[in-house]
Amino acid sequence: MAKFKKVLLAYSGGLDTSIIIPWLKEHYDGCEVIAMAADVGQEAELEGLNEKAIATGASKLYIEDLQKEFVEDYIFPTLKAGAVYENKYLLGTSFARPIIGKRLVEIAKKEGCDAIAHGCTGKGNDQVRFELAVKAFAPNMPIIAPWRTWEFKSRDDEIDYAIAHNIPLKITRETNYSKDKNLWHLSHEGLDLEDPANEPKYDEILEMGVSPEKAPDKATYVTIHFEKGIPTALDGVEMDGVSLIKKLNKLGGENGIGLADIVENRLVGMKSRGVYETPGGAILYHAHEVLETICLDKETQHYKQQIALKFADIVYNGQWFTPLREALSAFVDATQETVTGDVKLKLYKGNMINAGVTSPYTLYSEEFASFGEDDVYDQNDSAGFINLFGLPIKVKALLDEQRGQNK
């Protein structure tokens, strides 16, 4: 193995990174290991993390509060784009990795580290997302990915190692789901979920909310105000992005909103099954889409939907720090200049029901759309429009008839 004197580890305190600290010291001749935990809204998971990191061999732990930057520079640009991966996944893990990778490089340079390590598996997407971020800011930085080289073949093997090294774990073999939590979402993978035939045990695994069956019988109304595509207020109360998402997580979770059971196509080529909780995010995506229906013209709205597909792929694939993502964000920002207004939703047992939308930039005219009498639209004009619009169809039909007569 290569010789490294000081390694910076992306640290969460979960199973993988808990055992990586002693493993690195064993396999890299007692190298110094500095840990960095990114606070992207995982809350209780950060409790006791410093003591645990030091106890398992780290020389120090950085806990970096990235929540504000995470929301403003990663979540909201993706929300404005309307980017959804494979129709369901709201990219909760995907856009958290670039910001963490960027801060890893900043601390590695500050500490004079000669390598960066992470606990991502060789089968997952996160290894790509972390490493592309590192390459964007430290192209020559060596990266250690123990899952691609170490002796462990399963999470059971990791648990055995943790027990042997007296490393405390918050999980058991029976609750050993692979989870990722941040301000935006919580993902669940592994165990019984690896078989798509199994219904998720929602009553056992949900942490951000309840299943629709256990949601209240009474609906909850919420009004979200957007300024240029960015949510800025709930029910008339202005809020910063972090607080707003937390509030919507509570409202959405209580009403069974934002559950997604997905078999998705991973970047590395295989399909995987995961259950995602994104209560606040689901509400924001729905509300933003509703507002765009009255603020964007048809051509812009339809073209933006095409852009959203590519934007989602870019985020999912870890290509945040690329010229194309920046260019697409510039296009998205231009479309959001008039996406300002209020969206009222009724939350009820997993459903988000439209309850009204207004905007000072609305393109909807009741006068033009009315079925009643009006003085702004001459319905006779539609005959000429249809004749021109249908001309290619008519010409082909006429020529087909002629060719049929000539046979």
C-alpha positions in Angstrom: 0.0 0.0 0.0 1.0 3.6 -0.5 2.5 5.5 2.4 0.3 8.3 3.8 1.2 10.3 6.9 -2.1 12.2 7.4 -5.5 11.1 6.0 -8.8 13.1 6.2 -11.8 10.8 6.5 -15.4 11.7 5.5 -17.0 10.6 8.7 -20.6 10.0 9.7 -20.2 7.7 12.7 -22.2 5.0 10.9 -21.0 1.4 10.5 -18.6 2.0 7.6 -16.8 5.0 8.8 -16.7 3.9 12.5 -14.5 0.9 11.6 -12.5 2.8 8.9 -10.6 4.9 11.4 -8.8 1.9 13.1 -8.6 0.1 9.8 -6.7 3.0 8.2 -4.3 3.2 11.1 -3.7 -0.6 10.9 -3.1 -0.7 7.2 -1.2 2.6 6.6 1.5 2.2 9.3 -0.2 4.2 12.0 -1.0 7.2 9.9 -2.8 10.1 11.5 -6.5 10.1 10.8 -8.5 13.3 10.9 -12.3 13.0 10.6 -14.8 15.4 9.2 -18.5 15.2 9.7 -20.7 17.5 7.6 -23.8 18.8 9.3 -26.3 18.8 6.5 -29.2 18.5 8.9 -29.0 14.9 10.2 -29.5 16.3 13.8 -29.4 13.5 16.4 -26.9 11.5 14.4 -24.2 14.1 15.3 -24.6 13.6 19.0 -21.6 12.1 20.7 -19.7 12.0 17.4 -16.6 13.8 18.6 -16.1 11.4 21.6 -16.7 8.4 19.3 -14.2 9.6 16.6 -11.5 10.3 19.2 -12.1 7.0 21.0 -11.7 5.0 17.8 -8.5 6.6 16.9 -9.0 9.9 15.1 -6.7 12.8 16.2 -9.6 15.3 15.8 -13.0 15.7 14.4 -14.3 18.6 12.4 -18.1 19.1 12.5 -18.9 21.5 9.7 -22.3 23.2 9.7 -23.2 23.3 6.0 -27.0 23.5 6.2 -27.4 27.0 4.9 -25.0 26.5 2.0 -26.6 23.1 1.3 -30.1 24.6 1.0 -29.2 27.8 -0.9 -26.5 26.5 -3.3 -27.6 22.9 -3.9 -31.2 22.1 -2.9 -32.9 25.3 -4.2 -31.1 25.3 -7.6 -32.2 21.7 -8.1 -35.7 22.5 -6.9 -35.9 25.4 -9.4 -34.9 23.1 -12.2 -37.6 20.7 -11.3 -35.1 17.9 -11.5 -36.4 14.4 -10.4 -34.4 11.3 -11.1 -36.5 8.5 -12.8 -39.8 10.3 -12.0 -39.6 9.7 -8.2 -36.3 10.3 -6.6 -35.8 13.9 -5.3 -32.0 13.5 -5.2 -31.6 13.8 -1.4 -28.3 12.0 -1.1 -27.1 13.0 -4.6 -26.8 16.7 -4.0 -25.5 16.4 -0.5 -22.3 14.7 -1.6 -20.8 17.5 -3.7 -20.9 20.0 -0.9 -19.3 17.5 1.5 -16.6 16.7 -1.0 -15.8 20.4 -1.5 -15.4 21.0 2.2 -13.3 17.8 2.5 -10.8 19.3 0.1 -10.8 22.6 2.0 -10.0 21.0 5.3 -7.5 18.5 3.8 -5.5 21.5 2.4 -5.8 23.3 5.7 -4.5 20.3 7.6 -1.8 19.4 5.1 -3.4 15.9 4.5 -1.8 13.7 1.8 -5.0 11.7 1.1 -8.8 11.7 1.5 -10.8 8.6 2.5 -14.4 7.8 2.3 -16.7 4.8 3.4 -18.6 4.4 0.2 -19.0 0.9 -1.3 -17.7 -0.1 -4.7 -21.3 -0.8 -5.8 -22.8 2.5 -5.0 -23.2 6.0 -6.5 -21.7 7.9 -3.6 -18.1 6.9 -4.4 -18.5 8.6 -7.7 -20.1 11.7 -6.3 -17.4 12.2 -3.6 -14.5 11.5 -5.8 -15.7 13.8 -8.6 -16.0 16.6 -6.1 -12.5 16.0 -4.8 -11.2 15.9 -8.4 -12.8 19.3 -9.1 -10.9 21.0 -6.3 -7.8 18.9 -5.7 -7.2 16.9 -9.0 -4.1 15.3 -7.7 -5.3 14.3 -4.3 -5.0 10.5 -3.6 -8.3 8.9 -2.5 -8.6 5.9 -0.3 -11.8 3.8 -0.7 -11.5 0.9 1.8 -14.6 -0.9 0.5 -12.8 -1.4 -2.8 -9.7 -3.1 -1.2 -10.4 -4.4 2.3 -11.0 -7.9 3.5 -14.7 -7.4 4.5 -17.3 -8.8 2.2 -20.5 -7.7 4.0 -21.9 -5.5 6.7 -21.9 -8.6 9.0 -18.1 -8.7 8.5 -18.0 -5.1 9.5 -20.0 -5.6 12.6 -17.7 -8.5 13.6 -14.7 -6.2 13.2 -16.4 -3.4 15.3 -17.2 -5.9 18.1 -13.6 -7.1 18.1 -12.3 -3.6 18.3 -14.8 -2.4 21.0 -16.4 0.1 18.6 -19.9 1.1 19.7 -22.6 0.9 17.1 -26.2 2.2 17.1 -27.4 -0.7 15.0 -27.8 -4.5 15.3 -27.7 -7.1 12.7 -31.5 -7.1 12.6 -31.8 -3.3 12.2 -28.8 -3.0 9.9 -30.4 -0.9 7.2 -28.1 1.3 5.2 -29.5 4.8 5.8 -28.6 8.3 4.8 -30.2 11.2 6.5 -30.0 15.0 5.9 -32.2 18.0 6.1 -33.9 17.0 2.8 -34.6 13.3 3.2 -33.9 9.9 4.7 -33.1 6.9 2.6 -33.4 3.2 3.6 -31.7 0.3 1.8 -30.7 -3.3 2.6 -32.1 -6.2 4.6 -35.7 -7.1 3.5 -35.7 -4.1 1.1 -33.2 -5.8 -1.2 -36.1 -8.0 -2.5 -38.6 -5.8 -4.4 -41.3 -8.3 -3.7 -41.3 -7.3 0.0 -43.6 -4.5 1.1 -41.6 -2.0 3.2 -42.2 -2.2 7.0 -43.2 1.4 7.2 -44.3 1.2 10.8 -40.8 0.0 11.7 -38.5 2.1 9.5 -40.1 5.5 9.1 -38.4 8.3 11.1 -39.5 11.6 9.5 -43.2 10.9 9.5 -46.0 8.3 9.4 -47.6 6.1 6.7 -50.7 7.6 5.0 -52.9 5.1 6.9 -51.7 6.6 10.2 -52.0 10.2 9.1 -54.8 12.3 10.7 -58.3 12.1 9.3 -58.4 15.9 9.1 -56.6 17.8 6.2 -53.8 20.3 6.8 -53.6 23.5 4.7 -50.4 25.2 3.9 -49.6 28.3 1.7 -46.1 28.6 0.3 -44.8 31.8 -1.1 -42.1 31.8 -3.8 -39.8 34.6 -5.0 -38.1 33.8 -8.3 -38.6 30.1 -7.8 -37.3 30.1 -4.2 -39.6 29.4 -1.3 -39.4 32.3 1.2 -42.5 32.1 3.4 -45.1 29.7 4.9 -48.6 30.9 5.7 -47.4 34.5 5.5 -44.4 34.1 7.7 -41.1 34.7 6.1 -38.5 32.0 6.9 -34.9 31.2 5.9 -34.5 28.1 3.7 -33.3 25.8 6.5 -36.2 26.7 8.8 -38.7 26.5 6.0 -37.7 22.9 5.0 -37.7 21.8 8.6 -41.3 23.1 9.1 -42.5 21.5 5.9 -40.8 18.2 7.0 -42.9 18.3 10.1 -46.2 19.1 8.3 -45.5 16.6 5.5 -44.3 13.9 7.8 -47.4 14.2 10.0 -49.6 13.8 6.9 -47.8 10.8 5.3 -46.4 13.0 2.5 -43.2 12.2 0.5 -42.8 8.4 0.7 -41.2 6.8 -2.4 -40.5 3.1 -2.9 -38.1 3.0 -5.9 -36.2 0.5 -7.9 -33.6 2.8 -9.5 -30.9 2.5 -12.0 -27.6 3.2 -10.3 -24.8 4.9 -12.2 -22.5 1.9 -11.8 -24.9 -0.3 -13.8 -27.1 -2.2 -11.5 -30.6 -1.7 -10.2 -31.2 -1.0 -6.5 -34.2 -0.8 -4.3 -34.6 2.0 -1.8 -37.3 3.6 0.3 -37.1 7.4 0.6 -38.7 9.9 3.0 -38.8 13.4 1.6 -41.9 15.1 3.2 -40.9 18.8 2.9 -39.2 18.3 -0.4 -42.2 16.6 -2.0 -44.4 19.5 -0.9 -41.9 22.1 -2.3 -41.6 20.3 -5.6 -45.3 20.0 -6.0 -46.0 23.6 -5.1 -43.2 24.9 -7.4 -44.6 22.9 -10.3 -48.1 24.3 -9.7 -46.8 27.9 -9.6 -44.9 27.4 -12.9 -48.1 26.3 -14.6 -49.4 29.9 -14.5 -46.0 31.8 -14.7 -44.3 30.1 -17.6 -45.3 30.2 -21.2 -45.9 26.9 -23.0 -42.7 26.7 -24.9 -40.5 27.6 -21.9 -42.4 25.2 -19.6 -42.1 22.3 -22.0 -38.4 22.9 -22.8 -37.6 23.3 -19.2 -39.1 19.8 -18.6 -36.6 18.4 -21.0 -33.8 20.3 -19.2 -35.0 18.9 -15.9 -34.3 15.3 -17.0 -30.7 16.1 -17.9 -30.3 18.2 -14.7 -31.4 15.2 -12.7 -29.0 12.9 -14.4 -26.1 15.3 -13.8 -26.9 15.6 -10.1 -27.5 11.9 -9.7 -24.2 11.1 -11.4 -22.2 13.5 -9.2 -21.4 16.0 -11.9 -22.4 19.1 -10.0 -19.1 20.9 -10.5 -19.2 20.9 -14.3 -19.6 23.5 -17.0 -22.8 21.9 -18.2 -24.5 21.9 -14.8 -23.6 25.6 -14.4 -24.9 26.4 -17.8 -28.2 24.6 -17.2 -28.5 26.4 -13.9 -28.1 29.7 -15.7 -31.0 28.7 -18.1 -33.1 27.7 -15.1 -32.4 31.0 -13.3 -33.6 32.9 -16.4 -36.9 31.0 -16.4 -37.5 31.7 -12.7 -37.5 35.5 -13.0 -41.3 35.5 -13.0 -41.9 32.4 -10.8 -43.2 34.4 -7.9 -46.5 33.9 -6.1 -48.4 31.8 -3.6 -49.5 28.2 -3.7 -52.0 26.8 -1.3 -52.1 23.0 -0.8 -54.2 20.6 1.2 -52.2 17.8 2.7 -54.3 14.7 3.4 -53.1 11.1 4.0 -50.2 11.1 1.6 -51.9 13.4 -0.9 -51.0 17.0 -1.9 -54.2 18.5 -3.3 -54.2 21.9 -5.1 -56.2 24.5 -3.2 -55.3 27.7 -5.1 -52.5 29.5 -6.9 -51.8 33.2 -7.5 -49.0 35.2 -9.0 -48.5 38.9 -10.0 -46.9 37.4 -13.2 -49.7 35.0 -14.1 -50.2 34.2 -17.7 -53.6 32.8 -17.1 -56.5 35.1 -18.2 -60.0 34.2 -17.1 -61.3 36.5 -19.7 -59.7 34.6 -22.6 -60.3 31.1 -21.1 -63.9 31.7 -20.1 -66.7 29.5 -21.4 -69.0 32.5 -21.0 -69.5 35.4 -23.3 -66.4 37.5 -23.9 -65.2 40.3 -26.2 -61.5 39.3 -26.5 -61.6 36.1 -28.6 -63.2 35.5 -32.0 -64.0 31.8 -32.1 -64.3 32.0 -35.9 -60.5 32.6 -36.0 -59.9 29.0 -35.0 -61.2 27.7 -38.4 -58.3 29.3 -40.3 -55.8 28.2 -37.6 -57.0 24.6 -37.9 -56.8 24.7 -41.7 -53.2 25.8 -41.6 -52.2 23.6 -38.7 -53.8 20.6 -40.3 -52.5 21.3 -43.9 -49.7 18.7 -43.8 -52.2 16.0 -42.7 -54.7 17.1 -45.5 -52.0 17.2 -48.2 -50.8 13.7 -47.4 -54.3 12.3 -47.3 -55.1 13.9 -50.7 -51.9 12.5 -52.3 -52.4 9.1 -50.8 -55.9 9.1 -52.4 -54.4 10.0 -55.8 -51.8 7.3 -55.5 -54.5 4.8 -54.7 -56.5 5.8 -57.8 -53.4 5.4 -60.0 -52.7 1.8 -58.9 
